[in-house]
Amino acid sequence: MTVRHALIGAIHHMDLVPLAWLGVLHWRGKKRDTAWWWIAGAFAVSWISDTAAQYMGASDRWLPSLVYPVSQAGMIGMVFLNRVWSERIVVVLVAVAVAAAFVNDPKLPDVLLRTVAWGTVAGVAWGVAMPGRLRASLLVSFGVALLCWIAFIASWGTQGQLASSTFVAAWTYHLTRAIGLALFCWATMRAVPHLRMAVVE
């Protein structure tokens, strides 16, 4: 296995790190609130989408990406927002996902849905009370990553052909995601303040 293949494998599986890390903490007797697991699960949704894309044809491999941003934003919304607002976010994002399916070239990555979904998560992270380390994780993972994603899409050549700058933009995007995941794990090191699910209060 080459270094490149090892890195690609690591990138594919790194969204499982938050769940694995919480599992390690739990095993060591450092249990965290359910809300932390929901956020870790939201990160893991990306892994499910990437895995599904591997088994799809070249013309359909971007279809799973029209589903998982809705799940991510919905799950994180349930942690910090009440049921009414969480449901509104999901309804809006489903509508945006349907619109994106019609306007987006199926051979190209989505921009519209990610902009709305990840922008919503970044907005929640910015405006809702939460631990500072977790806020930093979400802002990097969704706010900064969104900017990197847009730069990645903008670097594509005409008709979906990859330009040389695309690879630099792609690695920058993945590095940003890795930093966001590391910040989440760092945030879980503190047992307090407790993080409760807003949707059940």
C-alpha positions in Angstrom: 0.0 0.0 0.0 1.4 3.4 -1.0 1.4 6.5 1.2 -1.2 8.0 -1.0 -3.6 5.1 -0.6 -3.0 5.1 3.1 -3.9 8.8 3.3 -7.0 8.2 1.2 -8.0 5.4 3.5 -7.5 7.6 6.6 -9.5 10.4 5.0 -12.3 8.0 4.3 -12.5 6.7 7.8 -11.6 9.8 9.8 -15.2 10.9 10.3 -15.6 7.9 12.6 -12.9 9.2 15.0 -15.3 11.2 17.2 -17.5 8.1 17.8 -14.4 6.0 18.4 -13.0 8.6 20.8 -16.2 8.8 22.8 -16.2 5.0 23.0 -12.7 5.2 24.4 -13.7 7.7 27.0 -16.8 5.6 27.9 -14.6 2.6 28.3 -12.3 4.5 30.6 -15.3 5.5 32.8 -15.5 9.1 31.4 -19.1 9.0 30.2 -20.3 12.0 28.2 -23.9 13.3 27.7 -26.0 11.9 24.9 -25.7 15.2 23.0 -22.0 14.6 22.4 -22.8 11.2 20.8 -25.4 12.9 18.5 -22.8 15.4 17.3 -20.3 12.6 16.8 -23.0 10.7 14.9 -23.5 13.7 12.7 -19.8 13.6 11.7 -20.1 9.9 11.0 -22.9 10.5 8.5 -20.2 11.7 6.1 -18.5 8.3 6.4 -21.8 6.5 5.4 -22.2 8.8 2.4 -18.6 8.3 1.3 -18.9 4.5 1.7 -22.1 4.4 -0.4 -20.5 6.5 -3.1 -17.8 3.9 -3.5 -20.3 1.4 -4.7 -22.0 3.7 -7.2 -21.2 4.4 -10.8 -19.2 7.5 -11.8 -22.3 9.3 -12.9 -24.1 8.7 -9.6 -21.3 8.9 -7.1 -22.3 12.4 -5.9 -25.9 11.5 -5.2 -25.3 10.5 -1.6 -23.9 13.9 -1.0 -27.5 15.3 -1.5 -28.6 13.4 1.6 -26.0 13.5 4.3 -25.8 17.3 4.8 -29.5 17.3 5.7 -28.9 14.6 8.3 -25.9 16.4 9.7 -27.6 19.7 10.1 -30.7 18.0 11.5 -28.9 16.1 14.1 -26.8 19.0 15.3 -30.0 21.2 15.3 -31.6 18.7 17.7 -28.8 19.2 20.1 -29.0 22.9 20.3 -32.5 23.9 19.1 -35.9 23.1 20.2 -38.1 20.6 18.3 -40.0 23.3 16.3 -36.8 24.9 15.0 -35.1 21.5 14.4 -38.1 20.4 12.3 -38.1 23.7 10.3 -34.4 23.3 9.5 -35.0 19.7 8.2 -38.0 20.8 6.1 -36.1 23.7 4.5 -33.0 21.5 3.9 -35.1 18.7 2.3 -36.6 21.3 -0.1 -33.1 22.6 -0.9 -31.9 19.1 -1.5 -34.7 18.5 -4.0 -33.8 21.7 -5.7 -30.1 20.8 -5.8 -30.9 17.5 -7.4 -32.5 19.3 -10.3 -30.0 22.2 -10.7 -26.8 20.4 -9.9 -24.9 18.5 -12.6 -24.9 14.9 -11.3 -21.3 14.5 -12.4 -20.2 17.4 -10.2 -20.2 17.8 -6.4 -23.0 19.8 -4.8 -22.6 23.4 -3.7 -26.1 24.6 -3.0 -27.2 22.1 -0.4 -23.8 22.2 1.4 -23.9 26.0 1.5 -27.3 26.0 3.2 -26.8 23.0 5.5 -23.2 23.7 6.6 -23.9 27.5 6.8 -26.9 26.7 9.1 -24.7 24.6 11.4 -22.0 27.3 11.4 -24.8 29.9 12.3 -26.0 27.7 15.1 -22.4 27.3 16.4 -21.9 31.1 16.3 -25.2 32.1 17.9 -26.1 29.4 20.4 -24.5 29.0 23.8 -22.2 26.0 24.0 -18.7 25.2 25.3 -16.0 27.2 23.5 -14.0 24.2 22.3 -17.1 22.7 20.8 -18.0 26.0 19.1 -14.5 26.1 17.6 -14.9 22.5 16.3 -18.2 23.2 14.6 -17.1 26.5 13.1 -14.0 24.8 11.6 -15.8 21.6 10.6 -18.7 23.4 8.9 -17.9 27.1 8.5 -14.3 27.0 7.4 -14.8 23.7 5.6 -17.6 25.2 3.6 -15.3 27.9 2.3 -12.7 25.2 1.5 -15.4 23.2 -0.3 -16.4 26.2 -2.4 -12.8 26.8 -3.3 -12.5 23.1 -4.2 -15.5 23.3 -6.6 -14.3 26.6 -8.1 -11.0 24.9 -8.9 -12.6 22.3 -11.1 -12.1 22.7 -14.9 -14.8 22.8 -17.5 -17.2 19.9 -17.8 -15.9 18.3 -14.5 -12.3 17.9 -15.6 -9.9 18.2 -12.7 -7.5 21.1 -12.8 -4.1 20.8 -11.0 -5.3 23.3 -8.4 -8.2 21.0 -7.6 -5.9 18.6 -5.7 -4.4 21.3 -3.6 -7.9 22.6 -2.8 -9.1 19.0 -2.0 -6.2 18.4 0.5 -6.9 21.8 2.1 -10.5 20.8 2.6 -9.7 17.4 4.1 -7.0 19.0 6.4 -9.6 21.5 7.6 -12.0 18.6 8.3 -9.3 16.8 10.3 -8.6 19.8 12.4 -12.3 20.2 13.1 -12.6 16.5 14.2 -9.5 16.9 16.4 -11.1 20.0 18.0 -14.2 18.0 18.8 -12.1 15.3 20.5 -10.3 18.0 22.5 -13.7 19.5 23.5 -14.9 16.1 24.9 -11.9 16.1 27.3 -13.9 18.4 29.6 -16.7 16.7 31.5 -18.4 20.0 32.3 -20.4 21.9 31.4 -22.9 19.2 30.6 -24.3 19.3 27.1 -28.0 18.4 27.0 -30.3 17.7 24.1 -32.4 20.9 23.5 -35.0 19.0 21.5 -36.1 16.9 24.5 -36.3 19.8 27.0 
